[in-house]
Amino acid sequence: MMKLCLMLYTWMQPIFCWVDLCYLIMTWNISLSIILYHFIEVRRSTLCTLKGESTTEADGSSLGSKVNGFLSRY
């Protein structure tokens, strides 16, 4: 029984590696997009403040809170 489990594990090892790699790439992409979004939002709010414009939308909620609400669902 132990030998059978070991054989199954060695056959499944490449699949586990691909799943781990895909998971790592997905989490890295999500982290990178959050960092980029934060940088863009800070630049946008700084530029709008320098111009004297408001950084909020017409309904009073900023784009950042909308994206954060979307990301919190996942």
N, CA, C and O atoms as a Tripos MOL2 file, in Angstrom:
@<TRIPOS>MOLECULE
protein
  296   295    74     0     0
PROTEIN
NO_CHARGES

@<TRIPOS>ATOM
      1 N           0.8320   -1.2050    0.0000 N.3       1 MET1
      2 CA          0.0000    0.0000    0.0000 C.3       1 MET1
      3 C           0.8700    1.2610    0.0000 C.2       1 MET1
      4 O           0.5890    2.2270   -0.7090 O.2       1 MET1
      5 N           1.9130    1.2280    0.7960 N.am      2 MET2
      6 CA          2.8070    2.3840    0.8740 C.3       2 MET2
      7 C           3.4920    2.6280   -0.4690 C.2       2 MET2
      8 O           3.6780    3.7710   -0.8880 O.2       2 MET2
      9 N           3.8640    1.5340   -1.1370 N.am      3 LYS3
     10 CA          4.5190    1.6570   -2.4320 C.3       3 LYS3
     11 C           3.5650    2.2610   -3.4680 C.2       3 LYS3
     12 O           3.9770    3.0730   -4.2970 O.2       3 LYS3
     13 N           2.3020    1.8660   -3.4180 N.am      4 LEU4
     14 CA          1.2950    2.4100   -4.3290 C.3       4 LEU4
     15 C           1.1070    3.9130   -4.1070 C.2       4 LEU4
     16 O           1.0310    4.6870   -5.0610 O.2       4 LEU4
     17 N           1.0350    4.3090   -2.8480 N.am      5 CYS5
     18 CA          0.9040    5.7410   -2.5260 C.3       5 CYS5
     19 C           2.1080    6.5240   -3.0240 C.2       5 CYS5
     20 O           1.9660    7.6260   -3.5530 O.2       5 CYS5
     21 N           3.2850    5.9550   -2.8530 N.am      6 LEU6
     22 CA          4.5080    6.6260   -3.2960 C.3       6 LEU6
     23 C           4.5310    6.7600   -4.8210 C.2       6 LEU6
     24 O           4.9400    7.7920   -5.3510 O.2       6 LEU6
     25 N           4.0860    5.7010   -5.5280 N.am      7 MET7
     26 CA          4.0250    5.7690   -6.9890 C.3       7 MET7
     27 C           3.0330    6.8350   -7.4490 C.2       7 MET7
     28 O           3.3320    7.6120   -8.3560 O.2       7 MET7
     29 N           1.8650    6.8730   -6.8320 N.am      8 LEU8
     30 CA          0.8690    7.8860   -7.1900 C.3       8 LEU8
     31 C           1.3980    9.2920   -6.9310 C.2       8 LEU8
     32 O           1.1830   10.2050   -7.7280 O.2       8 LEU8
     33 N           2.0870    9.4540   -5.8150 N.am      9 TYR9
     34 CA          2.6290   10.7700   -5.4790 C.3       9 TYR9
     35 C           3.6670   11.2150   -6.5100 C.2       9 TYR9
     36 O           3.6780   12.3760   -6.9180 O.2       9 TYR9
     37 N           4.5390   10.2930   -6.9330 N.am     10 THR10
     38 CA          5.5650   10.6720   -7.9150 C.3      10 THR10
     39 C           4.9420   10.9790   -9.2700 C.2      10 THR10
     40 O           5.4320   11.8520   -9.9870 O.2      10 THR10
     41 N           3.8670   10.2780   -9.6360 N.am     11 TRP11
     42 CA          3.1940   10.5810  -10.8970 C.3      11 TRP11
     43 C           2.4640   11.9200  -10.8300 C.2      11 TRP11
     44 O           2.3950   12.6390  -11.8270 O.2      11 TRP11
     45 N           1.9320   12.2520   -9.6880 N.am     12 MET12
     46 CA          1.1530   13.4830   -9.5400 C.3      12 MET12
     47 C           2.0300   14.7050   -9.2500 C.2      12 MET12
     48 O           1.5450   15.8350   -9.3030 O.2      12 MET12
     49 N           3.2830   14.4970   -8.9510 N.am     13 GLN13
     50 CA          4.1680   15.6100   -8.5620 C.3      13 GLN13
     51 C           4.2310   16.7230   -9.6120 C.2      13 GLN13
     52 O           4.1480   17.8930   -9.2390 O.2      13 GLN13
     53 N           4.3730   16.4160  -10.9150 N.am     14 PRO14
     54 CA          4.3900   17.5170  -11.9020 C.3      14 PRO14
     55 C           3.1040   18.3400  -11.8940 C.2      14 PRO14
     56 O           3.1440   19.5550  -12.0870 O.2      14 PRO14
     57 N           1.9670   17.6870  -11.6720 N.am     15 ILE15
     58 CA          0.6910   18.4140  -11.6140 C.3      15 ILE15
     59 C           0.6810   19.3550  -10.4180 C.2      15 ILE15
     60 O           0.2400   20.4990  -10.5270 O.2      15 ILE15
     61 N           1.1690   18.8720   -9.2730 N.am     16 PHE16
     62 CA          1.2380   19.7290   -8.0840 C.3      16 PHE16
     63 C           2.1470   20.9240   -8.3400 C.2      16 PHE16
     64 O           1.8460   22.0390   -7.9150 O.2      16 PHE16
     65 N           3.2580   20.6920   -9.0320 N.am     17 CYS17
     66 CA          4.1850   21.7920   -9.3270 C.3      17 CYS17
     67 C           3.5200   22.8400  -10.2150 C.2      17 CYS17
     68 O           3.6770   24.0380   -9.9780 O.2      17 CYS17
     69 N           2.7750   22.4020  -11.2400 N.am     18 TRP18
     70 CA          2.1010   23.3530  -12.1240 C.3      18 TRP18
     71 C           1.0320   24.1390  -11.3830 C.2      18 TRP18
     72 O           0.8770   25.3410  -11.5970 O.2      18 TRP18
     73 N           0.2890   23.4550  -10.5070 N.am     19 VAL19
     74 CA         -0.7450   24.1540   -9.7380 C.3      19 VAL19
     75 C          -0.1010   25.1960   -8.8330 C.2      19 VAL19
     76 O          -0.5900   26.3210   -8.7330 O.2      19 VAL19
     77 N           1.0040   24.8210   -8.1680 N.am     20 ASP20
     78 CA          1.7130   25.7760   -7.3100 C.3      20 ASP20
     79 C           2.2350   26.9580   -8.1150 C.2      20 ASP20
     80 O           2.1450   28.1040   -7.6740 O.2      20 ASP20
     81 N           2.7760   26.6840   -9.2840 N.am     21 LEU21
     82 CA          3.3160   27.7520  -10.1250 C.3      21 LEU21
     83 C           2.2090   28.6940  -10.5940 C.2      21 LEU21
     84 O           2.3740   29.9140  -10.5710 O.2      21 LEU21
     85 N           1.0780   28.1220  -11.0200 N.am     22 CYS22
     86 CA         -0.0490   28.9610  -11.4550 C.3      22 CYS22
     87 C          -0.5640   29.8160  -10.2990 C.2      22 CYS22
     88 O          -0.8780   30.9930  -10.4820 O.2      22 CYS22
     89 N          -0.6500   29.2180   -9.1100 N.am     23 TYR23
     90 CA         -1.1140   29.9650   -7.9400 C.3      23 TYR23
     91 C          -0.1530   31.1060   -7.6160 C.2      23 TYR23
     92 O          -0.5830   32.2160   -7.3020 O.2      23 TYR23
     93 N           1.1360   30.8320   -7.6920 N.am     24 LEU24
     94 CA          2.1410   31.8590   -7.4070 C.3      24 LEU24
     95 C           2.0430   33.0060   -8.4050 C.2      24 LEU24
     96 O           2.1080   34.1730   -8.0200 O.2      24 LEU24
     97 N           1.8880   32.6770   -9.6870 N.am     25 ILE25
     98 CA          1.7760   33.7180  -10.7150 C.3      25 ILE25
     99 C           0.5100   34.5440  -10.5100 C.2      25 ILE25
    100 O           0.5420   35.7690  -10.6310 O.2      25 ILE25
    101 N          -0.6030   33.8810  -10.1990 N.am     26 MET26
    102 CA         -1.8560   34.6150   -9.9980 C.3      26 MET26
    103 C          -1.7610   35.5550   -8.8020 C.2      26 MET26
    104 O          -2.1780   36.7090   -8.8960 O.2      26 MET26
    105 N          -1.2230   35.0860   -7.6840 N.am     27 THR27
    106 CA         -1.1270   35.9530   -6.5060 C.3      27 THR27
    107 C          -0.1380   37.0850   -6.7530 C.2      27 THR27
    108 O          -0.3600   38.2040   -6.2910 O.2      27 THR27
    109 N           0.9520   36.8140   -7.4750 N.am     28 TRP28
    110 CA          1.9180   37.8660   -7.7810 C.3      28 TRP28
    111 C           1.2700   38.9210   -8.6740 C.2      28 TRP28
    112 O           1.4840   40.1170   -8.4740 O.2      28 TRP28
    113 N           0.4720   38.4830   -9.6690 N.am     29 ASN29
    114 CA         -0.2010   39.4370  -10.5570 C.3      29 ASN29
    115 C          -1.1980   40.2950   -9.7910 C.2      29 ASN29
    116 O          -1.2940   41.4990  -10.0310 O.2      29 ASN29
    117 N          -1.9420   39.6860   -8.8700 N.am     30 ILE30
    118 CA         -2.9060   40.4480   -8.0780 C.3      30 ILE30
    119 C          -2.1770   41.4620   -7.2040 C.2      30 ILE30
    120 O          -2.5920   42.6170   -7.1100 O.2      30 ILE30
    121 N          -1.0850   41.0290   -6.5620 N.am     31 SER31
    122 CA         -0.3180   41.9440   -5.7090 C.3      31 SER31
    123 C           0.2700   43.0810   -6.5300 C.2      31 SER31
    124 O           0.2360   44.2390   -6.1130 O.2      31 SER31
    125 N           0.8030   42.7510   -7.6860 N.am     32 LEU32
    126 CA          1.4030   43.7720   -8.5450 C.3      32 LEU32
    127 C           0.3590   44.7650   -9.0270 C.2      32 LEU32
    128 O           0.6190   45.9670   -9.0770 O.2      32 LEU32
    129 N          -0.8310   44.2660   -9.3840 N.am     33 SER33
    130 CA         -1.8670   45.1830   -9.8640 C.3      33 SER33
    131 C          -2.3660   46.0910   -8.7420 C.2      33 SER33
    132 O          -2.6910   47.2520   -8.9880 O.2      33 SER33
    133 N          -2.4310   45.5700   -7.5040 N.am     34 ILE34
    134 CA         -2.8410   46.4140   -6.3750 C.3      34 ILE34
    135 C          -1.8060   47.5050   -6.1280 C.2      34 ILE34
    136 O          -2.1630   48.6570   -5.8780 O.2      34 ILE34
    137 N          -0.5200   47.1470   -6.1960 N.am     35 ILE35
    138 CA          0.5460   48.1390   -5.9850 C.3      35 ILE35
    139 C           0.4990   49.1990   -7.0860 C.2      35 ILE35
    140 O           0.5930   50.3940   -6.8060 O.2      35 ILE35
    141 N           0.3550   48.7580   -8.3380 N.am     36 LEU36
    142 CA          0.2820   49.7150   -9.4500 C.3      36 LEU36
    143 C          -0.9380   50.6140   -9.3280 C.2      36 LEU36
    144 O          -0.8510   51.8200   -9.5600 O.2      36 LEU36
    145 N          -2.0860   50.0260   -8.9600 N.am     37 TYR37
    146 CA         -3.2950   50.8290   -8.8100 C.3      37 TYR37
    147 C          -3.1040   51.8790   -7.7140 C.2      37 TYR37
    148 O          -3.4930   53.0350   -7.8820 O.2      37 TYR37
    149 N          -2.5060   51.4730   -6.5970 N.am     38 HIS38
    150 CA         -2.2950   52.4150   -5.4960 C.3      38 HIS38
    151 C          -1.3940   53.5610   -5.9510 C.2      38 HIS38
    152 O          -1.6570   54.7220   -5.6390 O.2      38 HIS38
    153 N          -0.3250   53.2330   -6.6940 N.am     39 PHE39
    154 CA          0.5830   54.2650   -7.1890 C.3      39 PHE39
    155 C          -0.1510   55.2270   -8.1210 C.2      39 PHE39
    156 O           0.0160   56.4420   -8.0200 O.2      39 PHE39
    157 N          -0.9660   54.6820   -9.0310 N.am     40 ILE40
    158 CA         -1.7090   55.5270   -9.9770 C.3      40 ILE40
    159 C          -2.7270   56.3910   -9.2370 C.2      40 ILE40
    160 O          -2.8930   57.5670   -9.5620 O.2      40 ILE40
    161 N          -3.4100   55.8170   -8.2440 N.am     41 GLU41
    162 CA         -4.4170   56.5720   -7.4890 C.3      41 GLU41
    163 C          -3.7640   57.7150   -6.7090 C.2      41 GLU41
    164 O          -4.3140   58.8150   -6.6430 O.2      41 GLU41
    165 N          -2.5980   57.4620   -6.1210 N.am     42 VAL42
    166 CA         -1.8940   58.5180   -5.3800 C.3      42 VAL42
    167 C          -1.4670   59.6250   -6.3340 C.2      42 VAL42
    168 O          -1.6200   60.8070   -6.0260 O.2      42 VAL42
    169 N          -0.9270   59.2420   -7.5010 N.am     43 ARG43
    170 CA         -0.5190   60.2530   -8.4820 C.3      43 ARG43
    171 C          -1.7280   61.0710   -8.9530 C.2      43 ARG43
    172 O          -1.6510   62.2910   -9.0910 O.2      43 ARG43
    173 N          -2.8440   60.3750   -9.1970 N.am     44 ARG44
    174 CA         -4.0530   61.0510   -9.6750 C.3      44 ARG44
    175 C          -4.5710   62.0310   -8.6310 C.2      44 ARG44
    176 O          -4.9150   63.1680   -8.9550 O.2      44 ARG44
    177 N          -4.6260   61.5910   -7.3850 N.am     45 SER45
    178 CA         -5.1420   62.4730   -6.3430 C.3      45 SER45
    179 C          -4.1990   63.6520   -6.1140 C.2      45 SER45
    180 O          -4.6470   64.7620   -5.8260 O.2      45 SER45
    181 N          -2.8910   63.4120   -6.2420 N.am     46 THR46
    182 CA         -1.9310   64.5120   -6.0860 C.3      46 THR46
    183 C          -2.1030   65.5310   -7.2080 C.2      46 THR46
    184 O          -2.1210   66.7360   -6.9600 O.2      46 THR46
    185 N          -2.2300   65.0450   -8.4410 N.am     47 LEU47
    186 CA         -2.4030   65.9620   -9.5720 C.3      47 LEU47
    187 C          -3.7160   66.7270   -9.4690 C.2      47 LEU47
    188 O          -3.7630   67.9250   -9.7490 O.2      47 LEU47
    189 N          -4.7880   66.0340   -9.0660 N.am     48 CYS48
    190 CA         -6.0800   66.7110   -8.9420 C.3      48 CYS48
    191 C          -6.0420   67.7530   -7.8270 C.2      48 CYS48
    192 O          -6.6400   68.8220   -7.9520 O.2      48 CYS48
    193 N          -5.3380   67.4410   -6.7390 N.am     49 THR49
    194 CA         -5.2340   68.3890   -5.6320 C.3      49 THR49
    195 C          -4.4440   69.6220   -6.0700 C.2      49 THR49
    196 O          -4.7880   70.7500   -5.7190 O.2      49 THR49
    197 N          -3.3790   69.3890   -6.8410 N.am     50 LEU50
    198 CA         -2.5890   70.5220   -7.3260 C.3      50 LEU50
    199 C          -3.4010   71.3980   -8.2780 C.2      50 LEU50
    200 O          -3.2260   72.6170   -8.3010 O.2      50 LEU50
    201 N          -4.2860   70.7850   -9.0620 N.am     51 LYS51
    202 CA         -5.1230   71.5470   -9.9860 C.3      51 LYS51
    203 C          -6.3290   72.1600   -9.2920 C.2      51 LYS51
    204 O          -6.9980   73.0220   -9.8620 O.2      51 LYS51
    205 N          -6.6130   71.7260   -8.0710 N.am     52 GLY52
    206 CA         -7.7600   72.2410   -7.3420 C.3      52 GLY52
    207 C          -9.0500   71.5060   -7.6450 C.2      52 GLY52
    208 O         -10.1340   72.0110   -7.3550 O.2      52 GLY52
    209 N          -8.9460   70.3080   -8.2290 N.am     53 GLU53
    210 CA        -10.1390   69.5330   -8.5530 C.3      53 GLU53
    211 C         -10.4110   68.5190   -7.4500 C.2      53 GLU53
    212 O          -9.5390   68.2070   -6.6380 O.2      53 GLU53
    213 N         -11.6300   68.0180   -7.4390 N.am     54 SER54
    214 CA        -12.0040   66.9920   -6.4660 C.3      54 SER54
    215 C         -11.6060   65.6240   -6.9950 C.2      54 SER54
    216 O         -11.6680   65.3800   -8.2000 O.2      54 SER54
    217 N         -11.1970   64.7280   -6.0970 N.am     55 THR55
    218 CA        -10.8100   63.3810   -6.5140 C.3      55 THR55
    219 C         -11.9630   62.4070   -6.4020 C.2      55 THR55
    220 O         -11.7900   61.2190   -6.6750 O.2      55 THR55
    221 N         -13.1450   62.8810   -6.0050 N.am     56 THR56
    222 CA        -14.2880   61.9750   -5.8660 C.3      56 THR56
    223 C         -15.1750   62.0500   -7.0950 C.2      56 THR56
    224 O         -15.1580   63.0310   -7.8380 O.2      56 THR56
    225 N         -15.9410   61.0060   -7.2890 N.am     57 GLU57
    226 CA        -16.8860   60.9650   -8.4090 C.3      57 GLU57
    227 C         -18.1060   61.8170   -8.0580 C.2      57 GLU57
    228 O         -18.1580   62.4170   -6.9840 O.2      57 GLU57
    229 N         -19.0720   61.8690   -8.9510 N.am     58 ALA58
    230 CA        -20.2600   62.6960   -8.7370 C.3      58 ALA58
    231 C         -21.0970   62.2110   -7.5560 C.2      58 ALA58
    232 O         -21.7400   63.0110   -6.8750 O.2      58 ALA58
    233 N         -21.0860   60.8900   -7.3140 N.am     59 ASP59
    234 CA        -21.8840   60.3680   -6.2010 C.3      59 ASP59
    235 C         -21.1390   60.4370   -4.8680 C.2      59 ASP59
    236 O         -21.6710   60.0130   -3.8420 O.2      59 ASP59
    237 N         -19.9330   60.9570   -4.8740 N.am     60 GLY60
    238 CA        -19.2020   61.1460   -3.6250 C.3      60 GLY60
    239 C         -18.2860   60.0080   -3.2390 C.2      60 GLY60
    240 O         -17.5920   60.1060   -2.2270 O.2      60 GLY60
    241 N         -18.2550   58.9330   -4.0020 N.am     61 SER61
    242 CA        -17.3640   57.8190   -3.6570 C.3      61 SER61
    243 C         -16.1790   57.8250   -4.6090 C.2      61 SER61
    244 O         -16.3380   58.0400   -5.8100 O.2      61 SER61
    245 N         -15.0090   57.5920   -4.0730 N.am     62 SER62
    246 CA        -13.8150   57.6210   -4.9090 C.3      62 SER62
    247 C         -13.6690   56.3090   -5.6600 C.2      62 SER62
    248 O         -14.2590   55.2930   -5.2940 O.2      62 SER62
    249 N         -12.8840   56.3500   -6.6990 N.am     63 LEU63
    250 CA        -12.6160   55.1500   -7.4890 C.3      63 LEU63
    251 C         -11.9090   54.1000   -6.6480 C.2      63 LEU63
    252 O         -12.1280   52.9040   -6.8370 O.2      63 LEU63
    253 N         -11.0680   54.5350   -5.7240 N.am     64 GLY64
    254 CA        -10.3440   53.5970   -4.8680 C.3      64 GLY64
    255 C         -11.2610   52.7510   -4.0140 C.2      64 GLY64
    256 O         -11.0270   51.5530   -3.8560 O.2      64 GLY64
    257 N         -12.3040   53.3520   -3.4580 N.am     65 SER65
    258 CA        -13.2180   52.5790   -2.6210 C.3      65 SER65
    259 C         -14.0140   51.5890   -3.4570 C.2      65 SER65
    260 O         -14.3700   50.5150   -2.9700 O.2      65 SER65
    261 N         -14.2990   51.9350   -4.7130 N.am     66 LYS66
    262 CA        -15.0050   50.9980   -5.5890 C.3      66 LYS66
    263 C         -14.1370   49.7870   -5.8890 C.2      66 LYS66
    264 O         -14.6140   48.6520   -5.8450 O.2      66 LYS66
    265 N         -12.8640   50.0220   -6.1940 N.am     67 VAL67
    266 CA        -11.9610   48.9100   -6.5020 C.3      67 VAL67
    267 C         -11.7100   48.0740   -5.2590 C.2      67 VAL67
    268 O         -11.6750   46.8470   -5.3390 O.2      67 VAL67
    269 N         -11.5350   48.7190   -4.1090 N.am     68 ASN68
    270 CA        -11.3290   47.9700   -2.8700 C.3      68 ASN68
    271 C         -12.5440   47.1270   -2.5390 C.2      68 ASN68
    272 O         -12.4000   46.0060   -2.0510 O.2      68 ASN68
    273 N         -13.7340   47.6400   -2.7950 N.am     69 GLY69
    274 CA        -14.9480   46.8590   -2.5740 C.3      69 GLY69
    275 C         -15.0110   45.6660   -3.5050 C.2      69 GLY69
    276 O         -15.4590   44.5880   -3.1130 O.2      69 GLY69
    277 N         -14.5600   45.8570   -4.7490 N.am     70 PHE70
    278 CA        -14.5390   44.7540   -5.7080 C.3      70 PHE70
    279 C         -13.5280   43.6960   -5.2940 C.2      70 PHE70
    280 O         -13.8230   42.5020   -5.3510 O.2      70 PHE70
    281 N         -12.3290   44.1240   -4.8730 N.am     71 LEU71
    282 CA        -11.2910   43.1660   -4.4880 C.3      71 LEU71
    283 C         -11.6260   42.4400   -3.1970 C.2      71 LEU71
    284 O         -11.1920   41.3050   -3.0030 O.2      71 LEU71
    285 N         -12.3890   43.0680   -2.3100 N.am     72 SER72
    286 CA        -12.7000   42.4200   -1.0330 C.3      72 SER72
    287 C         -13.6510   41.2470   -1.2150 C.2      72 SER72
    288 O         -13.7620   40.3900   -0.3380 O.2      72 SER72
    289 N         -14.3430   41.2060   -2.3600 N.am     73 ARG73
    290 CA        -15.2410   40.0700   -2.6090 C.3      73 ARG73
    291 C         -14.4690   38.8110   -2.9460 C.2      73 ARG73
    292 O         -15.0180   37.7150   -2.8320 O.2      73 ARG73
    293 N         -13.1990   38.9270   -3.3640 N.am     74 TYR74
    294 CA        -12.4200   37.7620   -3.7910 C.3      74 TYR74
    295 C         -11.3420   37.4230   -2.8150 C.2      74 TYR74
    296 O         -10.5970   36.4670   -3.0270 O.2      74 TYR74
@<TRIPOS>BOND
     1     1     2 1
     2     2     3 1
     3     3     4 2
     4     3     5 am
     5     5     6 1
     6     6     7 1
     7     7     8 2
     8     7     9 am
     9     9    10 1
    10    10    11 1
    11    11    12 2
    12    11    13 am
    13    13    14 1
    14    14    15 1
    15    15    16 2
    16    15    17 am
    17    17    18 1
    18    18    19 1
    19    19    20 2
    20    19    21 am
    21    21    22 1
    22    22    23 1
    23    23    24 2
    24    23    25 am
    25    25    26 1
    26    26    27 1
    27    27    28 2
    28    27    29 am
    29    29    30 1
    30    30    31 1
    31    31    32 2
    32    31    33 am
    33    33    34 1
    34    34    35 1
    35    35    36 2
    36    35    37 am
    37    37    38 1
    38    38    39 1
    39    39    40 2
    40    39    41 am
    41    41    42 1
    42    42    43 1
    43    43    44 2
    44    43    45 am
    45    45    46 1
    46    46    47 1
    47    47    48 2
    48    47    49 am
    49    49    50 1
    50    50    51 1
    51    51    52 2
    52    51    53 am
    53    53    54 1
    54    54    55 1
    55    55    56 2
    56    55    57 am
    57    57    58 1
    58    58    59 1
    59    59    60 2
    60    59    61 am
    61    61    62 1
    62    62    63 1
    63    63    64 2
    64    63    65 am
    65    65    66 1
    66    66    67 1
    67    67    68 2
    68    67    69 am
    69    69    70 1
    70    70    71 1
    71    71    72 2
    72    71    73 am
    73    73    74 1
    74    74    75 1
    75    75    76 2
    76    75    77 am
    77    77    78 1
    78    78    79 1
    79    79    80 2
    80    79    81 am
    81    81    82 1
    82    82    83 1
    83    83    84 2
    84    83    85 am
    85    85    86 1
    86    86    87 1
    87    87    88 2
    88    87    89 am
    89    89    90 1
    90    90    91 1
    91    91    92 2
    92    91    93 am
    93    93    94 1
    94    94    95 1
    95    95    96 2
    96    95    97 am
    97    97    98 1
    98    98    99 1
    99    99   100 2
   100    99   101 am
   101   101   102 1
   102   102   103 1
   103   103   104 2
   104   103   105 am
   105   105   106 1
   106   106   107 1
   107   107   108 2
   108   107   109 am
   109   109   110 1
   110   110   111 1
   111   111   112 2
   112   111   113 am
   113   113   114 1
   114   114   115 1
   115   115   116 2
   116   115   117 am
   117   117   118 1
   118   118   119 1
   119   119   120 2
   120   119   121 am
   121   121   122 1
   122   122   123 1
   123   123   124 2
   124   123   125 am
   125   125   126 1
   126   126   127 1
   127   127   128 2
   128   127   129 am
   129   129   130 1
   130   130   131 1
   131   131   132 2
   132   131   133 am
   133   133   134 1
   134   134   135 1
   135   135   136 2
   136   135   137 am
   137   137   138 1
   138   138   139 1
   139   139   140 2
   140   139   141 am
   141   141   142 1
   142   142   143 1
   143   143   144 2
   144   143   145 am
   145   145   146 1
   146   146   147 1
   147   147   148 2
   148   147   149 am
   149   149   150 1
   150   150   151 1
   151   151   152 2
   152   151   153 am
   153   153   154 1
   154   154   155 1
   155   155   156 2
   156   155   157 am
   157   157   158 1
   158   158   159 1
   159   159   160 2
   160   159   161 am
   161   161   162 1
   162   162   163 1
   163   163   164 2
   164   163   165 am
   165   165   166 1
   166   166   167 1
   167   167   168 2
   168   167   169 am
   169   169   170 1
   170   170   171 1
   171   171   172 2
   172   171   173 am
   173   173   174 1
   174   174   175 1
   175   175   176 2
   176   175   177 am
   177   177   178 1
   178   178   179 1
   179   179   180 2
   180   179   181 am
   181   181   182 1
   182   182   183 1
   183   183   184 2
   184   183   185 am
   185   185   186 1
   186   186   187 1
   187   187   188 2
   188   187   189 am
   189   189   190 1
   190   190   191 1
   191   191   192 2
   192   191   193 am
   193   193   194 1
   194   194   195 1
   195   195   196 2
   196   195   197 am
   197   197   198 1
   198   198   199 1
   199   199   200 2
   200   199   201 am
   201   201   202 1
   202   202   203 1
   203   203   204 2
   204   203   205 am
   205   205   206 1
   206   206   207 1
   207   207   208 2
   208   207   209 am
   209   209   210 1
   210   210   211 1
   211   211   212 2
   212   211   213 am
   213   213   214 1
   214   214   215 1
   215   215   216 2
   216   215   217 am
   217   217   218 1
   218   218   219 1
   219   219   220 2
   220   219   221 am
   221   221   222 1
   222   222   223 1
   223   223   224 2
   224   223   225 am
   225   225   226 1
   226   226   227 1
   227   227   228 2
   228   227   229 am
   229   229   230 1
   230   230   231 1
   231   231   232 2
   232   231   233 am
   233   233   234 1
   234   234   235 1
   235   235   236 2
   236   235   237 am
   237   237   238 1
   238   238   239 1
   239   239   240 2
   240   239   241 am
   241   241   242 1
   242   242   243 1
   243   243   244 2
   244   243   245 am
   245   245   246 1
   246   246   247 1
   247   247   248 2
   248   247   249 am
   249   249   250 1
   250   250   251 1
   251   251   252 2
   252   251   253 am
   253   253   254 1
   254   254   255 1
   255   255   256 2
   256   255   257 am
   257   257   258 1
   258   258   259 1
   259   259   260 2
   260   259   261 am
   261   261   262 1
   262   262   263 1
   263   263   264 2
   264   263   265 am
   265   265   266 1
   266   266   267 1
   267   267   268 2
   268   267   269 am
   269   269   270 1
   270   270   271 1
   271   271   272 2
   272   271   273 am
   273   273   274 1
   274   274   275 1
   275   275   276 2
   276   275   277 am
   277   277   278 1
   278   278   279 1
   279   279   280 2
   280   279   281 am
   281   281   282 1
   282   282   283 1
   283   283   284 2
   284   283   285 am
   285   285   286 1
   286   286   287 1
   287   287   288 2
   288   287   289 am
   289   289   290 1
   290   290   291 1
   291   291   292 2
   292   291   293 am
   293   293   294 1
   294   294   295 1
   295   295   296 2
@<TRIPOS>SUBSTRUCTURE
     1 MET1         2 RESIDUE 1 A MET
     2 MET2         6 RESIDUE 1 A MET
     3 LYS3        10 RESIDUE 1 A LYS
     4 LEU4        14 RESIDUE 1 A LEU
     5 CYS5        18 RESIDUE 1 A CYS
     6 LEU6        22 RESIDUE 1 A LEU
     7 MET7        26 RESIDUE 1 A MET
     8 LEU8        30 RESIDUE 1 A LEU
     9 TYR9        34 RESIDUE 1 A TYR
    10 THR10       38 RESIDUE 1 A THR
    11 TRP11       42 RESIDUE 1 A TRP
    12 MET12       46 RESIDUE 1 A MET
    13 GLN13       50 RESIDUE 1 A GLN
    14 PRO14       54 RESIDUE 1 A PRO
    15 ILE15       58 RESIDUE 1 A ILE
    16 PHE16       62 RESIDUE 1 A PHE
    17 CYS17       66 RESIDUE 1 A CYS
    18 TRP18       70 RESIDUE 1 A TRP
    19 VAL19       74 RESIDUE 1 A VAL
    20 ASP20       78 RESIDUE 1 A ASP
    21 LEU21       82 RESIDUE 1 A LEU
    22 CYS22       86 RESIDUE 1 A CYS
    23 TYR23       90 RESIDUE 1 A TYR
    24 LEU24       94 RESIDUE 1 A LEU
    25 ILE25       98 RESIDUE 1 A ILE
    26 MET26      102 RESIDUE 1 A MET
    27 THR27      106 RESIDUE 1 A THR
    28 TRP28      110 RESIDUE 1 A TRP
    29 ASN29      114 RESIDUE 1 A ASN
    30 ILE30      118 RESIDUE 1 A ILE
    31 SER31      122 RESIDUE 1 A SER
    32 LEU32      126 RESIDUE 1 A LEU
    33 SER33      130 RESIDUE 1 A SER
    34 ILE34      134 RESIDUE 1 A ILE
    35 ILE35      138 RESIDUE 1 A ILE
    36 LEU36      142 RESIDUE 1 A LEU
    37 TYR37      146 RESIDUE 1 A TYR
    38 HIS38      150 RESIDUE 1 A HIS
    39 PHE39      154 RESIDUE 1 A PHE
    40 ILE40      158 RESIDUE 1 A ILE
    41 GLU41      162 RESIDUE 1 A GLU
    42 VAL42      166 RESIDUE 1 A VAL
    43 ARG43      170 RESIDUE 1 A ARG
    44 ARG44      174 RESIDUE 1 A ARG
    45 SER45      178 RESIDUE 1 A SER
    46 THR46      182 RESIDUE 1 A THR
    47 LEU47      186 RESIDUE 1 A LEU
    48 CYS48      190 RESIDUE 1 A CYS
    49 THR49      194 RESIDUE 1 A THR
    50 LEU50      198 RESIDUE 1 A LEU
    51 LYS51      202 RESIDUE 1 A LYS
    52 GLY52      206 RESIDUE 1 A GLY
    53 GLU53      210 RESIDUE 1 A GLU
    54 SER54      214 RESIDUE 1 A SER
    55 THR55      218 RESIDUE 1 A THR
    56 THR56      222 RESIDUE 1 A THR
    57 GLU57      226 RESIDUE 1 A GLU
    58 ALA58      230 RESIDUE 1 A ALA
    59 ASP59      234 RESIDUE 1 A ASP
    60 GLY60      238 RESIDUE 1 A GLY
    61 SER61      242 RESIDUE 1 A SER
    62 SER62      246 RESIDUE 1 A SER
    63 LEU63      250 RESIDUE 1 A LEU
    64 GLY64      254 RESIDUE 1 A GLY
    65 SER65      258 RESIDUE 1 A SER
    66 LYS66      262 RESIDUE 1 A LYS
    67 VAL67      266 RESIDUE 1 A VAL
    68 ASN68      270 RESIDUE 1 A ASN
    69 GLY69      274 RESIDUE 1 A GLY
    70 PHE70      278 RESIDUE 1 A PHE
    71 LEU71      282 RESIDUE 1 A LEU
    72 SER72      286 RESIDUE 1 A SER
    73 ARG73      290 RESIDUE 1 A ARG
    74 TYR74      294 RESIDUE 1 A TYR
